[in-house]
Amino acid sequence: MYTAPVARNDSCTNGGGRTGPNVPAGFREVTKDEFFAALYSDPRDIMPSNVNPNFTSWETKRREVWGWTYPGWKNPREEKIFALKL
């Protein structure tokens, strides 16, 4: 399970002039449509993990982290960021 801290005011790895958390190392930022298209096309059972209130890691049954989304359940109105594992 991915549990690295997420800093609120670091610049994102893709630039774009947006403030928010960095996309974790080993992940690439994607659009919401790309994220959910990849999720629905993957035959594995991938579920969100709400262990950390600041972000959501998406994991397989074997706890392999597949994706990452921000914010978590604690900040539902923040700007949304989606990332897939490389």
C-alpha angles and dihedrals in degrees: 000000000000109000106159114138119260117220113214101215104037115117117254119255093244096056109219095147093269124133122215138089124332117252104251119261111269093032133094125213116245137174122268090252092051091048096052094040088056091045094051093044095052111094093210122097101255118183135177118253116213097190092120115048093208099059140006124236115202112217142183121235088267090056094251107152109239103170145356133220134186135241109036125210093289096065107034095161098055122108109281122241124186126194137176127207113256 
